[in-house]
């Protein structure tokens, strides 16, 4: 009898402790349970320290009336919420962005709906979408000259979420077997402008813009042919490609041609000359992974909207002239006008015409899992000034990410990076996903 | 009468042949059977990947896995929250990663890893062994088949594999993965043979270690397998952002 009791106890213990455990492994996957809705997001706390270059053009524009000290600090708590709901062939998705930016000049809230759209899928071939959606067309990592309906990326942070545009679109996909053309996808969209509400950067109220993209997977090469145009938008034609030449070597490129684009150029006294011109921008890049898991991303970018060496010289000369006038007269108008006049330049993240980008990421060096240090550099090939950025990402526990980077703009006076407001910028941020 | 006699003799001969010793399987036949037993045709299943560090710390990822024909694979990250919505596509030697924040799918390579740890993309989105490897030699070791496999092209993640296969079940128990230099990259141990769904009996656990990651282990658990045939259009770049709708 005692031995029978022992067996029963052993069976009971095994049943209680085991469940779906088989040996040392838990074979349960509760996450496999499907839900009709999802809700999640991420919280980020970012701290930035700007070590200021008080001789730079941009510093003088921002701080000509006050001395901010050797450095300024910035705190940016951010929350991004996303969710969705599915019922049959209909789905709704949203992504919102909430940010508080506290600087030495005060605090400011930003609340934006980045995405909110409904999609209907009558079949796997066809999807109809309506609402606000973020588009990232093109194959470049740091820049996308063919991404006419993309919000401009920050080359220092190309993987951030970006606000979308409001559109009504259709996406048709077709696959082929036994052919050099394996996949084809056609995306067609209309992007109306609603006054003071949506798509205001795409024209005047009532304008209806059109975007088309044809994607082909042909001979193992991704190809995209893109068109974008509208009543107040230049006709824009784009092309991109990507292909893995070997298992660890990828090559990609894109080109964008825009006709009759309005361009503003300043002379050394701030007189603006406005003209219409056709602009061709292009990018060629590679992605390479070596045997010790170092990833290299290198890109050359020609910016058709960029300014040549003489135009950049005039741009900085004008800012210097405005500053000298303000020193001599004390009239704020010189600096206020310079602030306004230089916007077309500063609005472009990189206003030069030729750039080189390199990012080297080492996966998990010294056997430290989830630790990825990296080094990135953006070089203005005209004036050879550059921004050097070492950084690291570490994920010590699930859903918690620690990031750190330093940005060091280097270049002589009168060069793009030599005239940056920051002599150096240290940045650290924590992200928690839920 | 002679006609009937011939028929009877033929039947007897047939029965004798059928009752005799089974014809030995060739290396390629064993490999094809291993493929069928591990991933029988078009299917969906869930995979949990657990990376274990030397101090016992764990990181878990759950993927929804779709496969069609011999060369089309989609995986969708179901958890953790930091990875949710990411999806990968494999079409033959081509691989892409879709990250919702980044938007467009980017090309990735087989030796990279979307989850960190010992498993690389080629392990997670593996094609049939018989698609990527030829059998160089077939031997025996410890009562199991021992297959020596050679990569068909340079695009395959490992140049050579040594695969130990159970004779009765025709599923692997261990695979050693070697680089072209002869260096051992990792060893995969197949464990827990059980029904992983719809009567498919195969090892539910792949436990991996690597001399390149001393003290680290990665485990892949397969479960909830269902046979499912999806249209080719699901296995395209444009569909990656929507693949979660098919769960």
Boltz contact constraints between the chains, C-beta under 6 A:
constraints:
  - contact:
      token1: [A, 22]
      token2: [B, 192]
      max_distance: 6.0
  - contact:
      token1: [A, 25]
      token2: [B, 205]
      max_distance: 6.0
  - contact:
      token1: [A, 27]
      token2: [B, 204]
      max_distance: 6.0
  - contact:
      token1: [A, 27]
      token2: [B, 221]
      max_distance: 6.0
  - contact:
      token1: [A, 27]
      token2: [B, 223]
      max_distance: 6.0
  - contact:
      token1: [A, 29]
      token2: [B, 46]
      max_distance: 6.0
  - contact:
      token1: [A, 29]
      token2: [B, 48]
      max_distance: 6.0
  - contact:
      token1: [A, 29]
      token2: [B, 62]
      max_distance: 6.0
  - contact:
      token1: [A, 29]
      token2: [B, 223]
      max_distance: 6.0
  - contact:
      token1: [A, 31]
      token2: [B, 62]
      max_distance: 6.0
  - contact:
      token1: [A, 31]
      token2: [B, 78]
      max_distance: 6.0
  - contact:
      token1: [A, 31]
      token2: [B, 79]
      max_distance: 6.0
  - contact:
      token1: [A, 32]
      token2: [B, 46]
      max_distance: 6.0
  - contact:
      token1: [A, 32]
      token2: [B, 224]
      max_distance: 6.0
  - contact:
      token1: [A, 34]
      token2: [B, 247]
      max_distance: 6.0
  - contact:
      token1: [A, 40]
      token2: [B, 81]
      max_distance: 6.0
  - contact:
      token1: [A, 124]
      token2: [B, 231]
      max_distance: 6.0
  - contact:
      token1: [A, 124]
      token2: [B, 233]
      max_distance: 6.0
  - contact:
      token1: [A, 124]
      token2: [B, 234]
      max_distance: 6.0
  - contact:
      token1: [A, 125]
      token2: [B, 233]
      max_distance: 6.0
  - contact:
      token1: [A, 136]
      token2: [B, 103]
      max_distance: 6.0
  - contact:
      token1: [A, 136]
      token2: [B, 104]
      max_distance: 6.0
  - contact:
      token1: [A, 159]
      token2: [B, 101]
      max_distance: 6.0
  - contact:
      token1: [A, 159]
      token2: [B, 102]
      max_distance: 6.0
  - contact:
      token1: [A, 161]
      token2: [B, 101]
      max_distance: 6.0
  - contact:
      token1: [A, 171]
      token2: [B, 238]
      max_distance: 6.0
  - contact:
      token1: [A, 173]
      token2: [B, 233]
      max_distance: 6.0
  - contact:
      token1: [A, 173]
      token2: [B, 236]
      max_distance: 6.0
  - contact:
      token1: [A, 173]
      token2: [B, 238]
      max_distance: 6.0
  - contact:
      token1: [A, 175]
      token2: [B, 232]
      max_distance: 6.0
  - contact:
      token1: [A, 175]
      token2: [B, 233]
      max_distance: 6.0
  - contact:
      token1: [A, 183]
      token2: [B, 236]
      max_distance: 6.0
  - contact:
      token1: [A, 185]
      token2: [B, 238]
      max_distance: 6.0
  - contact:
      token1: [A, 220]
      token2: [B, 94]
      max_distance: 6.0
  - contact:
      token1: [A, 242]
      token2: [B, 107]
      max_distance: 6.0
  - contact:
      token1: [A, 244]
      token2: [B, 107]
      max_distance: 6.0
  - contact:
      token1: [A, 247]
      token2: [B, 109]
      max_distance: 6.0
  - contact:
      token1: [A, 247]
      token2: [B, 110]
      max_distance: 6.0
  - contact:
      token1: [A, 247]
      token2: [B, 155]
      max_distance: 6.0
  - contact:
      token1: [A, 248]
      token2: [B, 109]
      max_distance: 6.0
  - contact:
      token1: [A, 248]
      token2: [B, 111]
      max_distance: 6.0
  - contact:
      token1: [A, 250]
      token2: [B, 107]
      max_distance: 6.0
  - contact:
      token1: [A, 289]
      token2: [B, 109]
      max_distance: 6.0
  - contact:
      token1: [A, 289]
      token2: [B, 112]
      max_distance: 6.0
  - contact:
      token1: [A, 369]
      token2: [B, 53]
      max_distance: 6.0
  - contact:
      token1: [A, 369]
      token2: [B, 116]
      max_distance: 6.0
  - contact:
      token1: [A, 370]
      token2: [B, 116]
      max_distance: 6.0
  - contact:
      token1: [A, 398]
      token2: [B, 59]
      max_distance: 6.0
  - contact:
      token1: [A, 398]
      token2: [B, 80]
      max_distance: 6.0
  - contact:
      token1: [A, 399]
      token2: [B, 80]
      max_distance: 6.0
  - contact:
      token1: [A, 399]
      token2: [B, 81]
      max_distance: 6.0
  - contact:
      token1: [A, 399]
      token2: [B, 82]
      max_distance: 6.0
  - contact:
      token1: [A, 433]
      token2: [B, 81]
      max_distance: 6.0
  - contact:
      token1: [A, 433]
      token2: [B, 82]
      max_distance: 6.0
  - contact:
      token1: [A, 434]
      token2: [B, 81]
      max_distance: 6.0
